[in-house]
Amino acid sequence: MAKTCEICGKGTLKAAKRTFSNKKIDNVQSPNIQEIRVLDKNGHAVRKCVCTSCLRAGKVQKAI
């Protein structure tokens, strides 16, 4: 499954954790991506990878 949202384009972030002794540890943060069936512009059901923030915001309409 892809790690980017097909609606908003949200993808993985690379961050650095810092310990008490100031060591740098690479950390990858990925969004919560769900593969669901959504309705496209023509009314057909299509599978897309969508982040949960887009689902909660109502940017896509789920297909039943």
C-alpha positions in Angstrom: 0.0 0.0 0.0 1.2 3.5 -0.8 2.3 5.8 2.1 0.8 8.9 0.6 -2.8 10.1 0.5 -4.2 10.4 -3.0 -6.5 13.3 -1.9 -4.3 15.7 0.0 -0.8 14.3 -0.8 0.2 13.8 2.8 3.2 11.6 3.1 5.9 10.3 5.4 7.9 12.7 7.5 11.5 12.3 8.6 12.3 13.5 12.1 15.2 13.2 14.5 14.7 11.9 18.0 17.1 13.4 20.5 18.2 11.6 23.6 19.3 13.2 26.9 22.9 13.0 25.7 21.8 14.8 22.5 22.3 11.8 20.2 20.4 11.9 17.0 18.2 8.9 16.1 16.4 9.0 12.7 12.7 8.4 13.0 10.1 8.0 10.2 6.5 9.1 10.9 3.9 7.9 8.5 0.2 9.0 8.3 -2.7 6.7 8.9 -3.5 5.6 5.4 -6.6 3.5 4.7 -7.4 1.8 1.3 -11.1 2.3 0.8 -13.6 2.4 -2.0 -14.7 5.9 -2.9 -17.0 7.4 -5.4 -15.3 9.2 -8.3 -16.8 12.1 -10.3 -18.7 9.7 -12.6 -20.3 7.9 -9.7 -18.2 4.7 -10.0 -16.5 3.0 -7.1 -12.7 3.2 -7.1 -10.2 2.0 -4.6 -8.0 4.8 -3.2 -5.5 5.3 -0.4 -6.8 8.0 1.8 -5.6 9.4 5.1 -8.0 9.4 8.1 -8.0 13.2 8.4 -9.5 13.4 4.9 -12.1 10.8 5.8 -13.1 12.7 8.9 -13.1 16.1 7.1 -15.5 14.6 4.5 -13.3 15.3 1.5 -14.2 11.9 0.0 -17.5 10.0 -0.2 -17.4 6.3 0.7 -18.9 3.8 -1.7 -21.3 1.3 -0.2 
